[in-house]
Amino acid sequence: YQPPPPAPAPAASGTRPRAATTPTPGDFPRVSGSEQKTRDGDRRAILDKELANETQNLEKARKALFDAGVQPPDKIQPLRDSVALHERNIESLKKELGNLR
């Protein structure tokens, strides 16, 4: 067994070290700029639609939790879990949309 080598120390000037570049193979498929913009637009539309669906699902889950009123904890917890799940999904979708160019 050999322990992994130590991580390189950060640059003293506070700049990040450049990543090693590997040349792209000549036969690697290329996508035109317009094709990539179309794909990016499609991806944004899909994420926007998913965000709208998750927002609706969150509203339904919150309504179900509110309508449950005073119930035993074992009946309420799945509803709370559902609300939390939709909130996390919305947060993730917003983050993903923010990462798009």
C-alpha positions as CSV (number, residue, x, y, z in Angstrom):
1,Y,0.0,0.0,0.0
2,Q,1.2,3.5,-0.9
3,P,-0.5,6.5,0.4
4,P,-1.7,9.0,-2.3
5,P,0.7,11.9,-3.0
6,P,0.0,15.1,-1.2
7,A,-2.1,17.7,-2.9
8,P,-0.1,20.6,-4.4
9,A,0.0,23.7,-2.3
10,P,-2.0,26.7,-3.5
11,A,-0.2,29.3,-5.4
12,A,1.2,32.1,-3.1
13,S,-0.3,34.8,-5.2
14,G,-3.8,33.4,-4.6
15,T,-4.3,32.5,-8.3
16,R,-5.5,29.0,-9.2
17,P,-3.1,26.8,-11.0
18,R,-4.0,26.1,-14.6
19,A,-5.4,22.7,-15.4
20,A,-3.4,20.5,-17.6
21,T,-4.7,20.7,-21.2
22,T,-5.2,17.6,-23.3
23,P,-5.6,18.2,-27.0
24,T,-8.9,17.2,-28.4
25,P,-8.6,14.3,-30.8
26,G,-9.0,15.2,-34.4
27,D,-11.9,12.8,-34.9
28,F,-13.8,14.1,-31.9
29,P,-17.3,15.3,-32.9
30,R,-17.7,19.0,-33.2
31,V,-20.9,21.0,-32.8
32,S,-21.4,24.3,-34.5
33,G,-22.1,27.4,-32.4
34,S,-25.7,27.7,-33.7
35,E,-26.3,24.0,-32.9
36,Q,-25.0,24.5,-29.4
37,K,-27.2,27.5,-28.9
38,T,-30.2,25.5,-30.0
39,R,-29.3,22.7,-27.6
40,D,-28.8,25.3,-24.7
41,G,-32.2,26.8,-25.5
42,D,-33.9,23.4,-25.5
43,R,-32.2,22.6,-22.2
44,R,-33.4,25.9,-20.7
45,A,-36.9,25.2,-21.9
46,I,-36.9,21.8,-20.4
47,L,-35.6,23.1,-17.0
48,D,-38.1,25.9,-17.1
49,K,-40.9,23.4,-17.6
50,E,-39.6,21.1,-14.8
51,L,-39.4,24.2,-12.5
52,A,-43.0,25.1,-13.2
53,N,-44.1,21.5,-12.6
54,E,-42.2,21.3,-9.3
55,T,-43.7,24.6,-8.2
56,Q,-47.2,23.3,-8.8
57,N,-46.3,20.1,-7.0
58,L,-44.9,22.1,-4.1
59,E,-48.2,24.0,-3.9
60,K,-50.2,20.8,-3.9
61,A,-48.0,19.2,-1.2
62,R,-48.3,22.3,1.0
63,K,-52.1,22.3,0.6
64,A,-52.2,18.6,1.5
65,L,-50.1,19.3,4.6
66,F,-52.4,22.2,5.5
67,D,-55.5,20.2,4.9
68,A,-54.2,17.4,7.1
69,G,-54.7,19.6,10.1
70,V,-54.0,18.1,13.4
71,Q,-53.0,14.5,12.6
72,P,-50.7,12.1,14.4
73,P,-47.0,12.6,13.5
74,D,-46.8,9.4,11.5
75,K,-49.5,10.8,9.2
76,I,-48.0,14.3,8.9
77,Q,-44.3,13.3,8.4
78,P,-44.8,11.9,4.8
79,L,-46.5,15.2,3.9
80,R,-43.6,17.2,5.4
81,D,-41.1,15.0,3.5
82,S,-43.0,15.6,0.3
83,V,-42.9,19.4,0.8
84,A,-39.1,19.2,1.6
85,L,-38.5,17.1,-1.5
86,H,-40.2,19.6,-3.8
87,E,-38.4,22.5,-2.1
88,R,-35.0,20.8,-2.8
89,N,-36.0,20.0,-6.3
90,I,-36.9,23.7,-7.0
91,E,-33.6,24.8,-5.4
92,S,-31.6,22.4,-7.6
93,L,-33.5,23.5,-10.8
94,K,-32.9,27.1,-10.0
95,K,-29.2,26.4,-9.5
96,E,-29.0,24.5,-12.8
97,L,-30.8,27.4,-14.6
98,G,-28.3,29.8,-13.1
99,N,-25.4,27.7,-14.4
100,L,-26.6,28.1,-18.0
101,R,-24.9,30.6,-20.2
